[in-house]
Amino acid sequence: MKVLHIDTGREWRGGQQQVLYLTRGLEERGVTSVVATPQGSPLFRKLRAQDLPAIEIPYHSHYAPRTIRAVQRLLADRTWNVLHMHTAHAHTLGFLSLKLPPPRPFQKPAFVVSRRVDFVPHRDPVTRLKYTMSNQYFVCVSEAVRQILIEYGIPSRSAFVVRSGVTMPTRGHDDVKWRNKRRDTLGVPRDVFLLGAIGHLVPHKGHRHLIKALSLVRNARPDVHLVLIGEGELEGELRTLVEREGLTPYVHFAGYRPSASKYVAAFDLYVHPSVEEGLGTSILDAGAGGVPVVATRAGGIPETIQDGVTGLLVPPAEPEELARAILELANDPERCKTMAAAAREWVRTSRSDERMVEDTLGVYRTLLTRGA
């Protein structure tokens, strides 16, 4: 089996991490797996650092003729069984590469698209054509995302669920020296009860609801602090909200961190306040690190938490409910320990990167058996 992956991201985010896991896992299983990505991308550098196959392509936009021709040349260089697109722009690029006349003819592979967000695709004619053309298949990170695509018009037999996976860290929150080292790096006091949130500072991540919840939490627990790992368009607005709520000394903006998951060990409780979410891979990172979670019932998040066992789920965009759940766990250390142990075991057995690789490979085999 030969698989060509296209990822157009110029940043390092959860999707690129999954591509790295997948490529490594496929290579270990004897599957030829090559990633094409923009010149100089973080994904390219990380793949090559691990001696994994990667190709740099000139990427100006997903509509650029030069970029489309580069992909078509890759498709003509050898016979590929699967063409797997890992971003929305890659989806467009793959669609055009297969539909437009190529410089050299090639055998068309099974066309697979990863879908990681729970947004409904646009309904303009071009987007509808891109999503509903025949002979393409979607790998969705959650059942919630799969249902959105089916309602949009994707045939159910063309949409599969492969949930993202994470690696199991060797050290977690229970390693006090490691925890303190992480807190020192983040500039957070060692002796506080620390809430952590990882994600882009954008509207659908719901950080403003978390900040409002923190105001309520601190009325009962003045030792609670919050660290936000990530950057984005709302940072200025969120800083203003923190100042208005009188929380400036207690909210730590840590900015973008390339390997954000390693800071999970600093947290006493991980909080994921999204109002929309495809899956929430950082929730799995928290569980793998032995940290209990409070999160919202948004998108695919309920598929990452066993409510009441590995964490607590609350309605989205309701700061009062978020505060209540945070205090419920913050005031019950033994329950936190029990949940942390359960979360770590559940992620290890059900949401590992190895499981993700096997499930993806199962999709490839299904499609090739069908003759897709």
N, C-alpha and C positions, 0 to 999 in steps of 0.2 A: 504494500500500500504506500502511495506517495501523496502527501498532503502539502498544499501551498497555502500559507496563512497570509492575510493582508491586515495590517494594523496601521492606521493613519495617525495615531496619536503622537503628538510631539511632547507630551508630558508623561509623567509616571503616575498612574492611578491604578485603581483596583483591576480594571480590565486588562491593562498591560501585565500586571502581576499574574493574572490567570493565563495569559498567553505564554508567559515564561514557564509556569508550572506545566502547562499542557505540552509545550514543545519538548521540555526535558523528559516528561513522562512517556511521550510517544517514542522518542529516540531510545529510551531505556527498553521499550517493548519491541524494538526492531522496526518501527515505522519511520520511513523517511519523512521528516517534518521540517519544512523550511519557512522562515518568516521573512516577508518583505515589508519594510517599514521606511519612513522618511529618513533621508540622510541626516546623520548626527542625532537621531532620537535616543532617549534614555533606554528604550527597549532594545535597540540595536546594540548599544554598549554593554548592557547586562547579558544579552545572549552571547555575544562574543567573549565576554569575560568568563563564561561557563563553557566555552568551546562548543556552542550550539549553532546550527546552521542559520545564518541570517544574511539578507541581501538589502542593501540600501537602494531605494528608488528615488528619482527626482520627484518631489511632491510639491506642487504649487497649489493645486486644488483638486478636488475629486472630479472636476469637469475638464481639467487641463488636458489637451490632446497629447502632450508629451508624456504625462503620467499614465494615461490610458494605454498609449503605445508601449510603454515600459512594462506594464502588466501583461499586455498581449504577447510581448516577446518572451516573458517568463513562461507563459502558458504554452508557447510553441517550442520552448527549449527542450522539454521532455513531456512524457505523458503523465499527467496528474490525475489521480483518482478523485481527489476532493479539493475544492477551492473554498477555503473557510475565511469569511470576512468578519472582523472582530469589532468594528465601529460602524456608526451610521454612515459616515463619509466613505468608509471602505465598502459598505453595501452599495452605495451609488457607483463607486469606482468599478466594482466587480460587475454590476449590472451593465454599465456602458461597455466594459471590456468584452463582455460576452455578446452584446447586441450589435456593436459597431463592426464594420468590416476590418479584419486584422491585416497587418502587413504580411504575415505568413499564416497559413491555416493551422488549426490545432484541434485536437479532440477535446470536446467540452467535458469538464469534470462535473461531478455532483456539486451543486452550488449551495453552500451552507452559510447562514448568517447568525451570528450571536446577537441576542437581544437582551440587554442588561437593565433597561429602564422600564418603568411602568407608565410612561406617557403614551397616550393614544397617537399614532402617526397622523400626520396631516392628511386632509382629504382632497387636496388638489389633484388634478389628473395625473401629473407626473409622479407624485409620491404613491398614489394608488396603483399605478402601473408597476412601479418599482417593487411594491410589496405583494402584489397579487399575480404577477406573471407566473406562468407555469414552470415547473421543474426547479423550484428553489425550496429550501428547507430552513427552518428556524430552530436554533438552540436557545431556549429561554432559561434564564437563571432562576425562575420560580414558576409555579403553577399560576400565580396571579398574572404574571406577564404573558404566559401562554393564553390565558382566557381573554386578555385584552386583544391579542392578535386574532384569535378565532372570531371574536365579536366584530373585528374590523373586516373580516372576510377571508382570513387565511384558512385553508382546509385543515381540519384537526389532524389528519394523518401527516401533515407537513410541519407540524409544530411539536417539538420535543422539549422535555424539561431536563436540564443538566444543571444542578445547583453548584455554585462556586465552592471551591474548597480552600483550605488553608493548611499551612504546615504547623506542626506542634512544636512550640518553643521548648527549649531545655530548662528555662528558668521563668518563673512567673511571680505574681505578687507575693507569694509566701516566702520568697527569697528576700529577706529584709535588706541585705547589702545591695542586691541588684535593684530593688525598689528605690532605695535611697539614692543610688547613683542616677537612676532615671529622673527622679525628682530634682536632684541638683542640676542636671542638664537642662531641665525645663524651667528652672528658676522657681520652683514651688517649695514651700516649707515642708519639712519632713514629717511634722507632727500633726498635720491637719487630716481631716477626712476628705479625700480627694475624689471628685467626680471628673470623669474624662469624656470627651466627645471628639471623634475624628471625622472630618469630612469638609468638603468645600463650603465656604461661607456664602451660600446661595439660598434663595428663598425657600425652595422645597425641602431643604434640610432642617428647617424649623428651629434654628438656634435662638430666635427671639423668644420662643415659647419656653425654652430651657432657661434663659436668663430671667424671665419673669418667674418661673418656678423656683429658681435659686433664691429670689427675694423672699418667697414664702418659706422655703426650707430654713433659711438662716434665722428666721424669727424663733424657730425651735432648736436649731443646731448651729450656733455661731461659729463652730469650728469647721464648717463645710466650705471648701473652695472648689473652683471649677477651672479646668484647663481645656482650651479649645485648640486642637491641632488641625491646621488647615488655613487656607487663604481664599479670598474671593471677593466678589463685587460688594458684598454686604458688610465688609469688615468695618468701614467707617461708621455705618449706621448702627452696627452692633456695639461698637465702642461708645457711641453716644448714648445708647440705651443703658449700657452698663453704668456709665457716669450718672445718668438721670436716676437710676435705681439705687445709687449710693453703693455700688458693688465693685468699684475700681480696684481696691486692694485684694479682692477675693476672686477675681476672674483673670486668668492668665492667658493671653493670646500668644500661643507658641509658634504661629506661622506654619508654613509648609515644611514638612519633614519627609525626606525621601523614603525612609523606612518607618512609617508611622506606627506600624504594629508593634515594634519593639518597645514603645513607650507604654503599652498596655500595663506592663508590670508596675507602673507608678500609680495606677488607679486603685481606689477602694471599690468603686462602682462605675460601670460604664453606662452612659446614657445616650440613647439614640432617638432624638426627637422629631424625625422626619415626618412630613405630611404627605410625601410621595417617595417611594423607594422600590427599586426592582427587587432587591434581596437584602442588602445590608451586610457586606462581607466583613466589615469591621466588628460587627456583633460576633461573628465567628472567631475573629482574632481575639476578642475579649474572652470568649468561652475557652478557647485553646490556652489562654494565659491564666486561667483559673480566676476570672473576675466575673461576678454576677452582673446582670444587665437589667436595666429598665428601658423599655422601648415602646414605640407606638404601634398600633395595629394598622400600619400603612403599607399598601402594596404587598410585597413578598416577605415583609418582616416576620409575620407570624410563622413562616416556614423556617426561621432561624432560631426560634425560641420555643421551648416547651413551657408554656405559661404556668407559673407557680412551681416549676421544677428547676429550670435553668435560669429563670429570670421572671420579670413581671411585664405584662403588656397593659398599656393604657390607651385611651382614645387619642388620636392626633389633635394637635392645636388646642389642647386643654391644659394650661399650666397648673391648675389646681390639682388635677388628677396626677400629673407628672410629679408634683411636689409630694403628694400623699404617698406615692409608690416609693419615691426616693427615701422619705423618712421611715417608711415601713421597714426597709432593708437596713438603712443606716442605724436604726435603733435596735437591730436584732443581729448582732455579730455571728451568732451560731447559725442562724438561717443563711446568712451570707456565705459562710464556709460550706454549708451543705449544698447550696446552689452552685457555688464555684466548682466543687468536686463533680457534681452532676453535669455541669456545662462542659467541663474539660473532657469527661468520658464520652459524652454525646457527640462532641465535635470530632474526637479521635475516631469514633466508630462510624459516624454517619456523614461528616462534612469535611473529610480530609482532602488534600489535593490529590492523593492517590485515587480516591473514590471519584473525583471529578474527571480524572484522566480516563478511568475505566468506563465511566458512563458516556463520555464523549466518543471514545473508541467504539462503544456499542452502537451509537447513532451512525457513525461512518459505516460500520458493517451492515447495519440494517439497510441503509441507502444503496450500498453496492450490491447487496442481495436483491434489492428491488430492481436494480439496473438503472438507478436514477442518473 
